[in-house]
Amino acid sequence: MEPFRTLLTATVLLALAALGGLVMAGMRFAGKDYPPTALAMLHGVLAAAAVTLLIYAAATVGVPGLAIGAIVLFVLAAAGGVFMNLGYHWKHEALPKGIVVVHAAIAVVGFILLILATIAAHG
């Protein structure tokens, strides 16, 4: 396993997760209390797969420091996602817009760091 391919794979997975996140955020701000369960679960599974891959790469082959920063931010964003899912979505309650925004902002900064790390690893 080489760091660049691993980072690129994680970047693609997270880009797909981000598309789902944008759709869900758009739904929330358009007035829907919470997204369809299947979309929320797909978003979480794609993001979790990417973060798991990043953590594995960091522990085995090593990744640039920016990727470590991205991992930390993605774990924080994941905590917010789990909080929204278990605290609101599963209870069929409206997701707090503030938490949606903070969750997205943390994930976006992490994604930017991951893109920069991927570019740096490409050399």
C-alpha positions as CSV (number, residue, x, y, z in Angstrom):
1,M,0.0,0.0,0.0
2,E,1.3,3.4,-0.9
3,P,0.2,6.6,0.9
4,F,-0.9,8.5,-2.3
5,R,-3.3,5.8,-3.5
6,T,-4.7,5.4,-0.1
7,L,-5.2,9.1,0.3
8,L,-6.8,9.3,-3.1
9,T,-9.2,6.5,-2.4
10,A,-10.2,8.1,0.9
11,T,-10.6,11.5,-0.9
12,V,-13.0,9.9,-3.4
13,L,-15.0,8.1,-0.7
14,L,-15.3,11.4,1.3
15,A,-16.3,13.3,-1.8
16,L,-19.2,10.9,-2.4
17,A,-20.1,11.2,1.3
18,A,-19.9,15.0,1.0
19,L,-22.4,15.0,-1.9
20,G,-24.8,13.1,0.3
21,G,-24.2,15.5,3.1
22,L,-24.9,18.5,0.8
23,V,-28.2,16.9,-0.3
24,M,-29.2,16.2,3.3
25,A,-28.2,19.7,4.4
26,G,-30.2,21.2,1.5
27,M,-33.2,19.1,2.6
28,R,-32.9,20.3,6.2
29,F,-32.6,24.0,5.2
30,A,-35.5,23.5,2.8
31,G,-37.8,22.6,5.7
32,K,-37.6,18.8,6.0
33,D,-36.9,17.8,9.6
34,Y,-34.5,15.0,8.9
35,P,-33.2,13.1,5.8
36,P,-34.3,9.7,4.5
37,T,-32.6,7.0,6.7
38,A,-31.0,5.3,3.7
39,L,-29.3,8.5,2.6
40,A,-28.1,9.2,6.1
41,M,-26.7,5.7,6.5
42,L,-25.0,5.7,3.1
43,H,-23.4,9.1,4.0
44,G,-22.1,7.7,7.3
45,V,-20.9,4.4,5.9
46,L,-18.9,6.1,3.1
47,A,-17.4,8.5,5.5
48,A,-16.6,5.8,8.1
49,A,-14.9,3.7,5.4
50,A,-12.7,6.6,4.3
51,V,-11.7,7.5,7.9
52,T,-11.0,3.9,8.7
53,L,-8.8,3.7,5.7
54,L,-7.0,6.9,6.7
55,I,-6.4,5.6,10.2
56,Y,-5.1,2.3,8.9
57,A,-2.8,4.1,6.5
58,A,-1.5,6.4,9.2
59,A,-0.8,3.4,11.5
60,T,0.9,1.3,8.8
61,V,2.6,3.2,5.9
62,G,2.4,6.7,7.3
63,V,0.7,9.7,5.9
64,P,1.6,13.4,5.7
65,G,0.8,15.6,8.8
66,L,-2.0,17.3,7.0
67,A,-3.7,13.9,6.7
68,I,-3.4,13.4,10.5
69,G,-5.1,16.7,11.0
70,A,-7.8,15.7,8.6
71,I,-8.3,12.4,10.5
72,V,-8.8,14.4,13.8
73,L,-11.3,16.7,12.2
74,F,-13.2,13.8,10.5
75,V,-13.5,12.0,13.9
76,L,-14.9,15.2,15.4
77,A,-17.3,15.5,12.5
78,A,-18.3,11.8,12.9
79,A,-19.1,12.4,16.6
80,G,-21.4,15.2,15.5
81,G,-23.0,12.9,12.9
82,V,-23.6,10.2,15.4
83,F,-25.0,12.7,17.9
84,M,-27.5,14.0,15.2
85,N,-28.4,10.4,14.2
86,L,-29.0,9.0,17.7
87,G,-30.2,12.2,19.3
88,Y,-32.6,13.4,16.7
89,H,-33.0,11.4,13.5
90,W,-33.8,8.1,15.2
91,K,-36.4,9.9,17.4
92,H,-37.9,11.5,14.3
93,E,-37.1,15.0,15.6
94,A,-35.8,17.9,13.6
95,L,-32.0,18.1,13.3
96,P,-30.7,21.3,14.8
97,K,-29.5,23.5,12.0
98,G,-26.6,24.8,14.1
99,I,-25.3,21.3,14.6
100,V,-25.7,20.5,10.9
101,V,-23.6,23.6,10.0
102,V,-20.9,22.9,12.6
103,H,-20.7,19.2,11.4
104,A,-20.4,20.3,7.8
105,A,-17.8,23.0,8.6
106,I,-15.6,20.7,10.4
107,A,-15.9,18.1,7.7
108,V,-15.1,20.7,5.0
109,V,-11.9,21.8,6.7
110,G,-10.9,18.2,7.1
111,F,-11.6,17.5,3.4
112,I,-9.5,20.5,2.4
113,L,-6.6,19.2,4.6
114,L,-7.0,15.8,3.0
115,I,-6.9,17.2,-0.5
116,L,-3.7,19.1,0.4
117,A,-2.2,15.9,1.9
118,T,-3.1,13.9,-1.2
119,I,-1.4,16.5,-3.4
120,A,1.6,16.5,-1.2
121,A,1.8,12.7,-1.2
122,H,1.6,12.7,-5.0
123,G,4.9,14.6,-5.1
